[in-house]
Amino acid sequence: MQISADTLRERLTWPKMIAALRDIFVADVHSPVRHHHFIDVPNAPQATLLLMPAWIEGQYLGIKQVSVFPGNNAKGLPGLTSLYTLSCGKTGQTLAQMDGNVITAIRTAAASALASTYLSREDSRSMLMVGAGRMGRHLVPAHCSVRPIETVWIWDRNNAAVSDFVAELQSQGIDVRSCRTEQLPDVAGQVDIISCATLANDPVVLGEWLSPGVHVDLVGSFTPTMREVDNLAMQKAKIFVDTRAGALAETGDLIIPIKEGAMATTDIQAELTELCGNTHLGRSALAQPNNAITLFKSVGDSREDLAAAILAYQPSESTNNA
């Protein structure tokens, strides 16, 4: 069975996706560390194959295959292609295949929204979206689904991308405003939530801008050399991650300040399994919770993909069994 991208978007609504993630992070799921394989491509930059498996014994087995071919940009082709295959956990037979790019974008934004339910203030009414690309278009509605966001600011180095994104959100009735680069420090200092989804190698949000009570959501940095915030931001914030193992191995937002002695691994307060399992109560457990600066760093986890795939497949399963 092939589940189309449009069907995925219909079935993976924010409330259902966030609930599915909350459940899977307390379930008994096997999720090995993702596999990285490097592939030489004739007359082109080296490619990367990523394999992300996860399974629930006796129920479902899933794997996401991600092919990253940087040389495709010169050919006018997408640099990243992703496929998700969901199989039966009892027989291994293929149940469904689906667009891995769509699953990744939705589950990533839903994970940020899930973390926000524990870490941002319940009365958060303003948001700054740093990055006007594909992920930003998912992160804004995801955050708005869990908090009463009234005003959204958009910043990106590409002014044309900001204008397009602002127009899209305005057509949806959202109070959205462009943030110019010279405004960024002031806007970052006044909003309740800052979400970052960039490909930056140098910090774009500085710790000196952060005001008491703000929640920072970092999505973009997925290699040891990439980072979206500086050392001071990490020092000022109470840090939470999707998974300790993944975050400490993959993101420069943690690797660089730890290497430079600005923070330690013990500064990480909790990961999603602890928040979802109520072994850490998030913002409410912090000293002066209204004034605490919280920060959530995600790098992605195969459990999130599996949760999305199961959620997308189950309506089809019900129809087939009717």
C-alpha positions as CSV (number, residue, x, y, z in Angstrom):
1,M,0.0,0.0,0.0
2,Q,1.3,3.5,-0.9
3,I,0.0,6.3,1.4
4,S,0.2,9.6,-0.5
5,A,1.7,12.8,0.8
6,D,-1.8,14.4,0.8
7,T,-3.2,11.5,2.8
8,L,-0.4,11.9,5.3
9,R,-1.2,15.6,5.8
10,E,-4.9,14.8,6.3
11,R,-4.3,12.1,8.9
12,L,-1.3,13.5,10.8
13,T,-3.1,16.4,12.4
14,W,-1.3,18.3,15.2
15,P,-3.5,17.0,18.1
16,K,-3.3,13.4,16.9
17,M,0.4,13.6,16.1
18,I,1.4,15.2,19.4
19,A,-0.7,12.6,21.3
20,A,0.9,9.8,19.3
21,L,4.4,11.1,20.2
22,R,3.5,11.4,23.9
23,D,2.4,7.8,23.9
24,I,5.4,6.4,22.0
25,F,7.9,8.0,24.2
26,V,6.6,6.0,27.2
27,A,6.1,2.8,25.2
28,D,8.5,-0.2,24.9
29,V,10.1,0.7,21.6
30,H,13.4,-0.5,20.2
31,S,15.1,2.4,18.4
32,P,18.8,1.8,17.5
33,V,21.1,4.6,16.7
34,R,20.7,5.7,13.1
35,H,23.1,4.2,10.6
36,H,25.3,6.5,8.5
37,H,26.8,5.2,5.3
38,F,28.9,7.4,2.8
39,I,28.6,6.8,-0.9
40,D,31.0,8.0,-3.5
41,V,29.3,9.5,-6.6
42,P,31.2,9.9,-9.9
43,N,32.0,13.5,-10.7
44,A,29.8,14.8,-7.7
45,P,30.1,15.4,-4.0
46,Q,29.9,12.4,-1.7
47,A,26.4,11.2,-0.8
48,T,25.1,9.9,2.5
49,L,22.6,7.1,3.2
50,L,20.8,7.2,6.6
51,L,18.8,4.3,7.9
52,M,16.5,4.8,10.9
53,P,14.8,1.7,12.2
54,A,12.4,1.3,15.1
55,W,10.0,-1.4,16.2
56,I,7.4,-2.5,18.7
57,E,7.7,-6.2,19.2
58,G,4.7,-8.1,17.9
59,Q,3.1,-5.0,16.4
60,Y,5.0,-2.8,13.9
61,L,8.5,-2.5,12.4
62,G,9.5,0.6,10.6
63,I,12.5,2.0,8.8
64,K,13.2,5.4,7.2
65,Q,15.7,5.5,4.4
66,V,17.1,8.9,3.7
67,S,19.4,9.6,0.7
68,V,21.3,12.9,0.7
69,F,23.0,13.7,-2.6
70,P,24.4,17.3,-2.4
71,G,25.3,17.2,-6.1
72,N,21.7,17.1,-7.1
73,N,21.4,20.9,-6.5
74,A,23.5,21.5,-9.6
75,K,21.2,19.3,-11.6
76,G,18.0,21.0,-10.4
77,L,17.0,18.0,-8.4
78,P,16.1,17.7,-4.6
79,G,19.2,17.0,-2.5
80,L,17.3,14.8,-0.1
81,T,15.0,11.9,-0.8
82,S,13.3,9.9,1.9
83,L,11.1,6.8,2.0
84,Y,9.4,5.2,5.0
85,T,8.4,1.6,5.1
86,L,6.0,0.2,7.7
87,S,5.9,-3.6,8.2
88,C,4.1,-6.1,10.3
89,G,5.9,-6.8,13.6
90,K,4.7,-10.5,13.5
91,T,5.5,-11.5,9.9
92,G,7.7,-8.8,8.5
93,Q,5.4,-8.3,5.6
94,T,5.3,-4.8,4.2
95,L,2.1,-2.9,5.2
96,A,2.7,0.5,3.7
97,Q,5.2,2.9,2.2
98,M,5.0,6.7,2.5
99,D,6.8,9.9,1.8
100,G,9.6,10.2,4.4
101,N,10.0,13.9,3.8
102,V,6.4,14.6,4.8
103,I,6.6,12.3,7.9
104,T,9.9,14.0,9.0
105,A,8.6,17.5,8.7
106,I,5.4,16.8,10.6
107,R,6.8,14.7,13.3
108,T,9.7,17.1,13.9
109,A,7.3,20.1,14.4
110,A,5.0,17.9,16.5
111,A,7.9,17.0,18.8
112,S,8.7,20.7,19.3
113,A,5.0,21.4,20.1
114,L,5.0,18.4,22.5
115,A,8.0,19.8,24.3
116,S,6.4,23.2,24.4
117,T,3.4,21.8,26.3
118,Y,5.9,21.0,29.1
119,L,8.4,23.9,28.8
120,S,6.7,27.1,27.5
121,R,4.5,29.2,29.6
122,E,0.8,28.3,29.2
123,D,-0.1,31.9,28.5
124,S,2.5,32.2,25.7
125,R,1.0,34.6,23.1
126,S,3.8,35.6,20.8
127,M,6.4,33.7,18.8
128,L,9.5,34.4,16.7
129,M,10.1,32.0,13.8
130,V,13.8,32.1,12.8
131,G,13.9,30.5,9.4
132,A,11.3,30.9,6.6
133,G,11.9,27.5,5.0
134,R,9.9,24.3,4.9
135,M,10.3,23.5,8.6
136,G,9.2,27.0,9.6
137,R,5.9,26.4,7.8
138,H,5.3,23.4,10.0
139,L,6.6,24.8,13.2
140,V,4.4,27.8,13.3
141,P,1.1,25.9,13.2
142,A,2.4,23.2,15.4
143,H,3.3,25.7,18.2
144,C,0.0,27.6,17.6
145,S,-1.9,24.3,18.2
146,V,-0.7,24.1,21.8
147,R,-0.4,27.7,22.9
148,P,-2.7,30.7,22.4
149,I,-0.3,32.4,20.0
150,E,-1.7,35.8,18.8
151,T,1.3,37.3,17.1
152,V,4.0,35.6,15.0
153,W,7.3,37.3,13.8
154,I,9.3,35.8,10.9
155,W,13.0,36.3,10.3
156,D,15.3,34.9,7.6
157,R,18.4,36.0,5.8
158,N,16.4,35.7,2.6
159,N,13.9,38.7,2.6
160,A,12.0,37.2,-0.3
161,A,11.4,34.0,1.6
162,V,10.1,36.1,4.6
163,S,7.7,38.0,2.4
164,D,6.3,34.7,0.9
165,F,5.9,33.1,4.3
166,V,4.2,36.2,5.8
167,A,1.8,36.3,2.9
168,E,0.9,32.6,3.4
169,L,0.2,33.1,7.1
170,Q,-1.8,36.3,6.5
171,S,-4.0,34.4,4.1
172,Q,-4.7,32.0,7.0
173,G,-5.8,34.9,9.2
174,I,-2.7,34.9,11.4
175,D,-1.3,38.2,12.8
176,V,2.1,37.9,11.3
177,R,4.9,40.4,11.0
178,S,8.2,40.5,9.2
179,C,11.3,40.9,11.4
180,R,14.2,42.8,9.9
181,T,17.7,41.8,10.9
182,E,18.2,45.0,12.8
183,Q,15.0,44.2,14.8
184,L,16.0,40.7,15.7
185,P,17.5,41.4,19.1
186,D,14.5,43.4,20.2
187,V,11.9,41.0,18.9
188,A,13.8,38.0,20.4
189,G,13.8,39.9,23.7
190,Q,10.0,40.4,23.8
191,V,8.4,37.2,22.5
192,D,7.3,34.2,24.6
193,I,8.6,31.5,22.2
194,I,11.5,31.5,19.8
195,S,11.7,28.6,17.3
196,C,14.8,28.2,15.1
197,A,15.0,26.1,11.9
198,T,18.0,27.2,10.0
199,L,21.2,25.7,8.4
200,A,23.4,28.1,10.4
201,N,26.9,27.2,11.4
202,D,27.2,30.3,13.5
203,P,24.7,31.4,16.2
204,V,21.7,33.5,14.9
205,V,20.1,33.9,18.4
206,L,22.3,35.3,21.2
207,G,21.9,34.7,24.9
208,E,22.1,38.4,25.7
209,W,18.8,38.8,23.9
210,L,16.8,36.3,25.9
211,S,14.3,37.6,28.5
212,P,13.1,35.7,31.6
213,G,10.3,33.3,30.8
214,V,11.1,32.7,27.2
215,H,11.1,29.2,25.7
216,V,13.6,28.5,22.9
217,D,13.0,25.7,20.4
218,L,16.0,24.6,18.3
219,V,15.5,22.4,15.3
220,G,18.1,23.3,12.7
221,S,21.5,22.1,13.9
222,F,22.0,18.4,13.0
223,T,25.8,18.2,12.6
224,P,28.6,18.8,15.1
225,T,29.6,22.1,13.3
226,M,26.1,23.6,13.1
227,R,24.6,25.8,15.8
228,E,21.8,28.3,16.2
229,V,22.5,29.8,19.6
230,D,25.7,30.9,21.4
231,N,27.3,29.6,24.6
232,L,25.6,32.3,26.7
233,A,22.1,31.1,25.6
234,M,23.0,27.6,26.7
235,Q,24.3,28.9,30.0
236,K,21.2,31.0,30.7
237,A,18.7,28.3,29.8
238,K,17.4,25.1,31.4
239,I,18.2,22.6,28.7
240,F,15.9,19.8,27.5
241,V,16.4,17.4,24.5
242,D,14.5,14.9,22.5
243,T,17.1,12.2,23.3
244,R,20.4,12.6,25.2
245,A,22.3,10.1,23.0
246,G,21.3,11.7,19.8
247,A,21.7,15.3,20.8
248,L,25.1,14.8,22.5
249,A,26.4,13.0,19.4
250,E,25.0,15.1,16.6
251,T,24.4,18.8,17.3
252,G,26.9,21.6,17.6
253,D,24.5,23.4,19.8
254,L,25.6,21.0,22.5
255,I,28.9,19.6,21.3
256,I,30.6,23.0,20.8
257,P,29.7,24.6,24.2
258,I,30.6,21.4,26.0
259,K,34.0,21.2,24.2
260,E,34.6,24.8,25.1
261,G,33.7,24.3,28.8
262,A,30.7,26.5,28.7
263,M,28.4,23.7,29.9
264,A,28.4,20.1,30.9
265,T,26.3,17.1,29.9
266,T,24.8,17.2,33.4
267,D,23.3,20.5,32.5
268,I,20.7,18.7,30.4
269,Q,17.6,18.6,32.6
270,A,15.6,15.8,30.9
271,E,14.7,14.2,27.6
272,L,11.2,13.5,26.1
273,T,10.9,10.1,27.7
274,E,11.2,11.7,31.2
275,L,8.8,14.6,30.3
276,C,6.2,12.3,28.8
277,G,6.6,9.8,31.6
278,N,6.2,12.6,34.2
279,T,9.5,11.8,35.9
280,H,10.4,15.4,35.2
281,L,7.6,18.0,35.3
282,G,9.2,20.5,32.9
283,R,8.9,24.2,33.6
284,S,6.7,23.7,36.6
285,A,9.5,21.8,38.4
286,L,12.0,24.7,37.9
287,A,12.8,27.4,40.4
288,Q,10.8,30.5,39.6
289,P,9.0,28.8,36.7
290,N,7.5,32.0,35.3
291,N,11.0,33.5,34.9
292,A,13.0,30.5,33.9
293,I,14.4,30.4,30.4
294,T,13.8,26.9,28.9
295,L,15.4,25.5,25.8
296,F,14.5,22.3,23.8
297,K,17.0,20.9,21.3
298,S,15.8,18.2,18.9
299,V,17.8,16.1,16.4
300,G,15.1,13.6,15.6
301,D,14.4,10.1,16.7
302,S,13.2,7.0,14.9
303,R,10.4,6.5,17.5
304,E,8.8,9.7,16.2
305,D,8.8,8.4,12.6
306,L,7.3,5.1,13.7
307,A,4.5,6.9,15.7
308,A,3.7,9.0,12.6
309,A,3.7,5.9,10.3
310,I,1.4,3.9,12.6
311,L,-1.0,6.9,12.9
312,A,-1.1,7.3,9.1
313,Y,-1.6,3.6,8.5
314,Q,-4.3,2.7,11.1
315,P,-7.2,4.3,9.3
316,S,-6.3,2.2,6.2
317,E,-6.1,-0.9,8.4
318,S,-9.6,-0.2,9.8
319,T,-11.0,0.2,6.3
320,N,-9.4,-3.0,5.1
321,N,-10.8,-4.9,8.1
322,A,-14.3,-3.5,7.8
